[in-house]
Amino acid sequence: MDDLIAELLSLFEAQFTTTFKDYNYGDTFVYDRTELPALFVYPISTTIEKSGTVRDETTHTVGVKLVLNHKTYLEMDDTNDIQHNQQQLVKWVEDTNVNKEIIDTSIIGVVRKNIDVSGYTLYNDTININYEDQNISPDNKTLLKKVDIVLVYKRRGIRNT
């Protein structure tokens, strides 16, 4: 799974360059507001099925998480409101063209443009995206907004020995 996550991070960093301040393997669960917005790719699960043939099938489920501090944007000026920031998150994740087709420069676009990653193939036809608000931090300086995307990759062709 390490190679899959490393390549996904590399693809996202190449696409978004300076959009995010931090790109991480794994979710830290504690976010330094100076490093936001941030993008995390983290392992969720692995399933290895021994098939009736000479090959195992390996399925990896990974998550992609975006985290941003709403307060950073709210304090900039009055034009940056919560709705604007929600729209920005949606654009990063699933922006569309005039025909309402997801564009290649969004997170989902990068995933779909790169169906095969490190020998794994994107397996889920349905990609679930969860836009979730977090509470304000105890120091009242960070209002977190999180987006979770679950991706399933399958690899066939690992020979049993």
N, C-alpha and C positions, 0 to 999 in steps of 0.2 A: 504494500500500500504506500510505502514511503515514496517510491518513484512516481506514482500517480499524483500524490499530493504536491510533490516538488514541481512536477511539470505543470499542474494546474496553476500553482502560484506564479510560476514563470510566465505562463500565458496571460494571466491577469495583470501582472506587473508590466509586461510589454505593452498591453493594450491601454492601461490606465496611467502609466508612468507616474505622474505627480498628483493624480486625483486623490489618492490615499497616501497618508503619511507613513503608514506601516503595513507591511504584508507579512503574515505569520503562518507558520505551520502550527496548528493547534489553537485552541481558544484559551486565553489567559483568564477569562472570567472577571478579572480586575483590569480596568482600563485607565491608562494614564491619559488624561484629557489633552495633554500636549501632543499625543501621538494619534489623535483622532482627526479625520475619519480614518478607519483602519479596515483592512480586509483579512479575514482568517479563513483558512481551509483546514478542516479537522476531520479525523477519522470518527465514524459512527459505529460501523460493524463490518465484519468479514464473515462470509459463509463459504465453506469449501465442500463441494459435493463430489463424492466419488461416483463416477458414472459407470455404466455397464461396459464401456469401452476402455481403452487404455489411457484415457485422459480425465483429469479432474477439472471441474468447473469452479472458478473462484469468482465470487461476487463481493465487491467492496462498495459500501455505502459511505459517502463522504458528505460533509456539510460545508457550505460557503456562508460565512457570516460577515455582514457589513455593520459597523458600529460607528455612529456619529454623535457628537455632542450638540444637541439642539441649542443649548444656551450660547454656544460660540456664534451661531448664526443669528440668534435672536438679539444679541447684544450689538451686532454690527450696525444695523439701522432698522427703521420701521418697515422697510419693504421686505425684510426677511422674516416671514412668519412661519408658523408650524406647517401650514398648508404648502408653502413654497418648499420647505425642506422635505416634506413627504413626497412632493412631486419630484424633487431631485433624486431621492432614493429610488423611486419607481423608474426614473430615466436610467440611472446607473444599472438597474437590474433588468428591466424589460422594455427599454425604449423602442418605439415603433416608427416606421416611415409613414408616408401619406396613405399607403395602402393598408395600414394597420398590421404590417408584418414586422416581426422583431428584427431590429438591425444588428449587424455583426459587431458593433462597437459597444453593445450592452453586455452585462455578465452572461445572460442567457445566450446572446448572440455568439460570444466567445466560445461557450460550451458547445453550441450546435455547430459552429464552424470547425471545431476540433473534436469531432465525434470519437476519433481514436486517439487515446492519450496513453503513452507508455505501454502499448500493447493491450490496453483495455478499451472496450467499446462502451459508449454511453448506452445503457440498457433501458432506462425508464422513458417511456413515451410521454408520460405525464410528469412534469417537474413541479413540485409543490414549493410555493414561496410564502413565507410567513412574515408579515410586517408587524412588528411588536414594539410597543412602547415600554420603556423601563422607567423605574422611579427615579426621582432626583436623588443624587448622592447625599450622604450624611452632611457633607460640607456645603451643600446647597449650591455647588458650582458646576455640576454636571447633570444634564438631563439626557439620558441615553436613548437612542433610537436604534433598534436592532432589526436586521433582516436576516432570516435563515432560509437557505435554499438547500434542498436535499437532492443529491445526485447518486444514481446507482450505476456502477460500471461492472461489466462482466468480462472475464478473460477465460477463453477456452484454449486448450492445447498444452496444458502443463502435463507432461508425461509422468505417470506413476512409475516408481522404481521398486 
